[in-house]
Amino acid sequence: MSERSFLESLFHVAVEAALPDRCIDAFLPEKPKGRTIVIGAGKGAAQLAAAFEERWDGPISGAVVTRYGYAAPCKSIDVIEAAHPVPDEAGLKGAARLFECVEGLTEDDLVVALICGGGSALLPSPPGDLALADEIALNQELLKSGAPISVMNCIRKHVSGIKGGRLALAASPARVVSLIVSDIPGDVASYVASGPTIPGEGTLEEARAYIEAYEIDLPKAVQRHLSGDAARAPDADDPRFEGNETHIIASAQISLEAAARAARERGFDAFILSDAMEGESREVAHVHSAIAKQVLIRNQPFSKPVVILSGGETSVSLKNKGRGGRNGEFLLSFALDIDGEASIYALAADTDGIDGSEDNAGAYADGDTVATIRKAGGDPAWLLRHNDCWAAFDMAGTLFVPGPTGTNVNDFRAILVK
């Protein structure tokens, strides 16, 4: 097996550990006296809904919202497709449909919320006098800001009629059980999809401070909204949340552990640096490449041969209009650092199957990648400066395109040092 095939196989092991069919069984709630309503949002929400339907013994109804092209067949649960990462009208209608699903419920009813990464963009619900265009503009500015996902979601939940637990309040007095596939560093459940059914930390004052700290240029209408107390998200101590349950059913750590076991089964030692890496993609790459080269030269802090794994969600401060995403940006920076090294190999990919603007999950790189890009007429450093990692790895012929996976536990990085 080639180094590339080996690293790609570890990605598939990590994804399989987070698939609904593998992780939902242990978290099925008790059947209620009344109705069972299923709602949800995220890139893997349709697959979660299909898995839940298959296992639930009794009548159910409801709806989930997922990204275009990510649908899965369901019998009783409506699957609505909408835009990601920039919201659209279909997402607006999807959010309204979820509110319809939880209208008029009683304390005998059960709401099962299937929430995973991508739900923030898929559930636009502009509050007050704001319009969809305002929420779209907010999302675009957040994506450009380079702010970590926790910061973006703190801001989003204060500019929303559905996030920050508001959907759960709409379902009250029904009990809400949220089953979460976490794509958030540290697995803070209320940050996943900005917590439509889960109130959490992150106050309005903190959201305002983040906007200033990251110099986020907000539309004037959004600025006015955030200046008033009406923007404040629900309090986690609100008694209407009592009795609700939240379960993390899949996460980056679980997937990384599965990949580490697979690497060991194939004769390599394996170590997880962290499941919660954040920061600028190209800077995080420098740390990873420095560790890889230290292993290669000095057998520190690990002895070669070894597989080094990490997860989390890095960010990109967009300066130009290139193609690609944070995993490609990480890997192009990493490739430049290991240029000419004969024994370092790496894969970086998003576990949902899509990294940024194109159809690839990420890419593969080794010590020959930079030279290959140059032979194809590209300047890797220029492409990195212009946020065009997709073009770089297209020239190298090392784009990784597994297609939509049906789950999302964020970034997956695997480095092999032989």
Secondary structure by P-SEA (a helix, b strand, c coil): ccaaaaaaaaaaaaaaaacccccccccccccccbbbbbbbcccaaaaaaaaaaaccccccccbbbbcccbbbbbccbbbbbbbcccccaaaaaaaaaaaaaaccccccbbbbbbccccccccbbbbcccccaaaaaaaaaaaaaccccaaaaaaaaaaacccccaaaaaaacccbbbbbbbccccccccccccccccccccccaaaaaaaaaaacccccaaaaaaaaccccccccccccccccbbbbbcccaaaaaaaaaaaaaaacbbbbbccccccccaaaaaaaaaaaaaaaacccccccccbbbbbbcbbbbcccccccccaaaaaaaaaaaaacccccccbbbbbcccccccccccccccccaaaaaaaaacccaaaaaaaccaaaaaaaaccccccccccccccbbbbbbcc
